[in-house]
């Protein structure tokens, strides 16, 4: 661990720190990440740990959750009346986790608050950050045990899925008891089903959603042999090169949409280049290996899935089950993508509590 600073929180009975810690990407390249560690102020020993993998915020430092005002809080989403910041941040169910006597970790992921562009939606790299922060918490002498669970939403849902598929050395002495992907975004599934945010891959009349643009840039950030000029116009390249570190996801989306209308195409996919991109996306995605623990997938089905289409969510479930995973699901038909975490977190907490108590 490189840095540790105690910070204030309004969560009852909790102490919190912002930390900077060592991690790595899915290729084994050393990285650094920042994040939050929150522990019951009552102390204890061998406490269960839950690690939270956050949803999409952006590609750079303006999108760092732990540097927002009052970061140790319940989830507050951008698309809500009470929001004052440009990203979704906080941890759903945080007060309940502390009340249960759990330690909570919440990584920012590499690149969000540390040097370099974030490897957006590289599920395995994001998952490694969510696991290595648990190792960092155990080094803090705050009573963290070896059993941990992972929960994540959207981009973090893909990370939570991948957290159950990593190499044994990443876990070390840790035991992952279960993982909860909430409306999971899995790159290879999105590429195989170009609808929703990915529809611009096959429809030139649609301005590319910022999620798709960031997926391509994040994949290239982890795979330097890929050429961004093979898939972007000079306009597209110039927008991201100027804005990636300063514009969070929703701001970037508005910028792309406006300049698409005003100046023209953002994407320009050259003939024959997509197989290499698809291979790179697949290599970083979840749904590659049999999950090592039970998986509970929470799905928003209102309106067919308002950011992550239902087909992407169900295709992940099918893929994980086909690998032999123990996967259960629950649908939330009255929730869109942004209300889902708050609606499902009590179910997710009860599911994970049973796993902690049975081990």
C-alpha positions in Angstrom: 0.0 0.0 0.0 1.4 3.4 -1.0 -1.0 5.8 0.8 -3.6 5.7 3.5 -5.7 8.7 4.6 -8.6 8.6 7.0 -11.6 10.5 5.8 -14.9 11.6 7.2 -18.2 9.7 6.7 -21.8 10.1 7.8 -22.3 6.3 7.8 -23.1 5.4 11.4 -20.5 3.3 13.3 -17.9 3.4 10.5 -14.3 4.5 10.0 -13.1 5.1 6.5 -9.9 5.6 4.6 -8.9 6.5 1.0 -6.0 4.4 0.0 -3.6 4.0 -3.0 -2.4 0.4 -3.6 -0.6 -1.9 -6.0 -2.5 -3.9 -8.6 -2.0 -5.3 -12.1 -3.9 -5.6 -15.3 -5.0 -8.9 -16.8 -1.7 -9.2 -18.7 0.2 -9.0 -15.5 1.5 -5.4 -16.0 1.9 -3.6 -12.7 -0.5 -0.8 -12.0 -1.7 1.4 -9.1 -5.3 2.0 -8.1 -7.0 4.1 -5.5 -10.2 3.4 -3.5 -12.0 3.4 -0.2 -11.9 1.0 2.7 -14.7 1.3 5.3 -14.7 -0.7 8.6 -17.0 -1.0 11.6 -15.7 1.4 14.3 -16.5 -1.3 16.9 -13.5 -3.3 15.5 -13.3 -7.1 15.5 -11.2 -9.8 14.0 -11.6 -12.1 11.0 -14.4 -9.9 9.7 -16.1 -10.7 6.4 -15.2 -8.3 3.5 -17.4 -7.2 0.6 -15.7 -5.5 -2.3 -17.8 -3.1 -4.5 -17.1 -2.7 -8.2 -18.7 0.5 -9.4 -20.5 1.3 -12.6 -19.3 3.4 -15.5 -17.9 6.8 -14.6 -15.4 7.6 -17.4 -11.9 7.1 -18.6 -9.9 9.5 -16.4 -9.4 11.4 -13.2 -12.6 13.5 -13.5 -14.5 10.2 -13.1 -12.8 9.0 -9.9 -15.5 8.1 -7.3 -13.3 8.4 -4.2 -12.4 12.0 -4.8 -16.1 13.2 -5.0 -17.6 15.1 -2.1 -18.5 12.9 0.8 -17.5 9.7 -1.1 -18.2 7.2 1.7 -22.0 7.2 1.3 -24.9 5.3 -0.1 -25.1 5.2 -3.9 -26.2 8.5 -5.5 -26.8 8.3 -9.3 -26.4 11.1 -11.8 -29.9 10.7 -13.1 -31.6 11.5 -9.9 -33.0 14.7 -8.4 -30.6 14.7 -5.4 -27.5 14.4 -7.5 -25.0 17.2 -7.5 -22.0 15.6 -9.2 -21.4 14.3 -12.8 -21.0 10.7 -12.0 -22.7 7.9 -10.0 -20.8 7.2 -6.8 -21.2 5.7 -3.4 -21.9 2.1 -2.4 -25.5 0.8 -2.3 -26.3 -0.9 1.0 -23.2 0.6 2.7 -24.9 1.3 6.0 -26.4 -2.2 6.1 -22.9 -3.7 5.4 -21.4 -1.9 8.3 -24.3 -2.8 10.5 -23.6 -6.5 9.6 -20.1 -6.0 10.8 -18.6 -6.3 7.3 -15.6 -4.4 6.0 -16.3 -2.7 2.7 -13.8 -2.1 -0.1 -14.6 0.1 -3.1 -11.9 0.4 -5.8 -11.8 3.3 -8.2 -10.1 1.0 -10.8 -6.7 1.7 -12.4 -6.6 5.0 -14.3 -9.4 6.7 -12.3 -7.2 8.7 -9.9 -3.9 7.1 -11.0 -1.8 7.7 -14.1 -2.9 6.5 -17.5 -6.2 5.9 -19.3 -8.6 3.6 -17.5 -9.0 0.1 -19.0 -12.7 0.5 -19.3 -14.8 -2.7 -19.4 -11.8 -4.9 -19.4 -13.7 -7.1 -16.9 -10.7 -9.1 -15.8 -8.5 -6.1 -15.1 -11.3 -4.3 -13.3 -11.9 -7.5 -11.3 -8.3 -7.7 -10.3 -8.5 -4.2 -8.9 -11.6 -5.3 -6.9 -9.7 -8.2 -5.4 -6.3 -6.6 -4.8 -8.0 -3.9 -2.7 -9.1 -6.6 -0.3 -5.4 -7.6 0.1 -4.6 -4.0 0.8 -7.4 -3.9 3.4 -6.0 -7.0 5.1 -2.7 -5.1 5.5 -4.3 -2.3 7.4 -4.8 -4.2 10.7 -8.5 -3.4 10.9 -9.7 -7.0 11.4 -10.3 -8.0 7.8 -10.6 -11.8 7.4 -9.9 -14.0 4.4 -13.5 -14.5 3.3 -14.8 -12.0 0.9 -17.7 -11.4 -1.5 -17.9 -9.2 -4.5 -20.8 -7.1 -5.8 -20.8 -4.8 -8.8 -23.1 -2.9 -11.1 -23.0 -2.3 -14.9 -19.3 -2.0 -15.8 -18.8 -3.3 -12.2 -21.3 -6.1 -12.9 -18.9 -7.4 -15.5 -16.0 -7.0 -13.0 -18.0 -8.9 -10.4 -18.6 -11.7 -12.9 -14.9 -11.8 -13.8 -14.0 -11.7 -10.1 -15.0 -15.4 -9.9 -12.8 -16.4 -12.9 -9.3 -15.1 -12.1 -6.1 -17.0 -11.7 -5.5 -18.5 -8.3 -2.5 -16.3 -7.6 -4.7 -13.2 -7.6 -6.8 -14.5 -4.7 -3.8 -15.8 -2.7 -5.0 -16.5 0.9 -8.5 -15.1 0.1 -11.6 -17.1 -0.3 -14.3 -15.7 -2.6 -17.6 -16.9 -1.2 -19.9 -15.5 -3.8 -20.3 -12.7 -6.4 -23.3 -10.5 -7.4 -23.2 -9.1 -10.9 -25.9 -6.4 -11.1 -27.0 -5.7 -14.7 -23.5 -6.9 -15.9 -21.7 -5.3 -18.8 -19.6 -8.0 -20.5 -17.6 -6.7 -23.5 -17.6 -9.8 -25.7 -21.3 -10.2 -25.3 -22.0 -6.6 -26.2 -19.8 -6.9 -29.3 -21.6 -10.1 -30.3 -25.0 -8.4 -29.9 -24.7 -4.8 -31.3 -27.8 -3.3 -29.8 -28.3 -0.6 -27.2 -25.0 1.3 -26.6 -23.3 -0.9 -29.2 -25.6 -0.4 -32.1 -23.4 2.2 -33.9 -21.1 -0.8 -34.7 -23.5 -1.8 -37.4 -25.6 1.4 -38.0 -23.6 4.4 -39.3 -26.7 6.6 -38.8 -26.5 6.3 -35.1 -24.0 8.5 -33.1 -21.8 6.1 -31.1 -22.7 6.0 -27.4 -19.9 7.0 -25.0 -19.9 3.5 -23.5 -19.0 2.1 -26.9 -16.3 4.7 -27.5 -14.8 4.1 -24.1 -14.9 0.3 -24.6 -12.8 0.7 -27.7 -10.4 3.2 -26.1 -10.2 1.2 -22.8 -9.4 -2.0 -24.8 -6.7 -0.2 -26.8 -5.2 1.1 -23.5 -4.6 -2.4 -22.4 -3.7 -3.7 -25.9 -1.2 -1.2 -27.4 -0.9 -3.2 -30.6 -4.4 -2.1 -31.5 -4.6 1.0 -33.7 -7.4 3.4 -32.7 -7.2 5.0 -36.2 -8.5 1.7 -37.5 -11.8 2.3 -35.9 -12.1 6.1 -35.3 -12.2 9.1 -37.6 -9.7 11.9 -37.0 -12.7 13.7 -35.4 -13.4 10.8 -33.0 -9.7 10.6 -32.1 -9.5 14.3 -31.4 -12.5 14.4 -29.1 -11.3 11.6 -26.9 -7.7 12.7 -26.9 -8.8 16.1 -25.6 -11.6 15.0 -23.2 -10.8 11.6 -21.8 -9.3 12.8 -18.5 -11.7 15.7 -17.9 -15.2 14.6 -19.1 -17.0 11.9 -17.2 -19.2 9.5 -19.1 -22.5 11.5 -19.5 -20.7 14.7 -20.4 -18.6 12.8 -23.0 -21.8 11.3 -24.4 -23.3 14.7 -24.9 -20.1 16.0 -26.5 -19.9 13.1 -29.0 -23.6 13.4 -29.9 -23.4 17.1 -30.6 -20.2 16.9 -32.6 -21.5 13.9 -34.6 -24.5 16.0 -35.7 -22.3 19.1 -36.3 -19.2 17.7 -37.9 -19.8 14.1 -38.9 -18.8 10.5 -38.3 -16.9 9.5 -35.1 -16.4 5.8 -36.0 -14.8 4.6 -39.2 -14.1 0.9 -39.0 -11.5 -0.1 -41.6 -12.0 -3.4 -43.5 -10.7 -6.5 -41.8 -9.7 -4.9 -38.4 -12.6 -6.1 -36.2 -11.4 -9.7 -35.6 -8.4 -8.4 -33.7 -10.5 -6.0 -31.7 -13.1 -8.8 -30.9 -10.2 -11.1 -29.8 -8.8 -8.4 -27.5 -12.3 -7.6 -26.0 -13.0 -11.3 -25.5 -9.6 -11.9 -23.8 -10.5 -9.2 -21.2 -14.1 -10.3 -20.7 -15.9 -12.4 -18.1 -17.6 -15.6 -19.1 -14.4 -17.4 -20.0 -13.9 -19.8 -17.1 -16.1 -21.7 -14.7 -16.9 -19.4 -11.7 -15.2 -20.6 -8.6 -18.1 -19.6 -6.4 -21.9 -19.1 -6.5 -23.1 -16.2 -8.7 -26.3 -14.2 -8.1 -27.3 -12.0 -11.1 -29.7 -9.2 -10.5 -31.3 -8.0 -13.8 -33.2 -4.8 -14.6 -35.9 -5.7 -17.2 -37.9 -2.5 -17.4 -38.1 -1.3 -21.0 -36.0 -4.2 -22.2 -33.0 -3.0 -20.2 -32.3 0.7 -20.3 -28.5 0.7 -20.6 -27.5 -3.0 -20.6 -30.0 -4.7 -22.8 -31.8 -7.7 -21.2 -30.3 -9.9 -23.9 -26.8 -9.0 -22.7 -27.7 -9.9 -19.2 -29.3 -13.2 -20.0 -26.5 -14.1 -22.5 -24.0 -13.7 -19.6 -26.1 -16.0 -17.4 -26.3 -18.6 -20.2 -22.5 -18.4 -20.8 -21.6 -18.8 -17.1 -24.0 -21.7 -16.7 -22.6 -23.4 -19.8 -19.2 -23.2 -18.2 -20.6 -25.1 -15.2 -21.2 -22.2 -13.0 -23.7 -22.2 -10.1 -25.8 -19.2 -11.3 -29.1 -17.9 -9.9 -31.0 -14.9 -11.1 -33.7 -12.4 -10.1 -35.5 -10.0 -12.4 -36.6 -6.6 -11.3 -39.3 -5.6 -13.9 -40.0 -2.2 -12.3 -36.4 -1.0 -12.2 -34.4 0.6 -14.9 -30.6 0.5 -14.9 -30.2 3.3 -12.4 -32.7 2.2 -9.8 -31.7 -1.4 -9.8 -28.8 -1.3 -7.4 -30.8 0.2 -4.6 -33.8 -2.1 -5.3 -31.7 -5.3 -5.3 -29.1 -4.7 -2.7 -31.2 -6.1 0.2 -31.6 -9.3 -1.7 -28.0 -9.4 -2.6 -26.9 -8.8 1.0 -29.2 -11.6 2.4 -27.8 -13.9 -0.3 -24.2 -13.1 0.6 -24.8 -13.2 4.3 -25.9 -16.8 4.1 -22.6 -17.7 2.3 -20.5 -16.0 4.9 -22.3 -17.7 7.7 -22.1 -21.1 6.0 -18.3 -21.0 5.5 
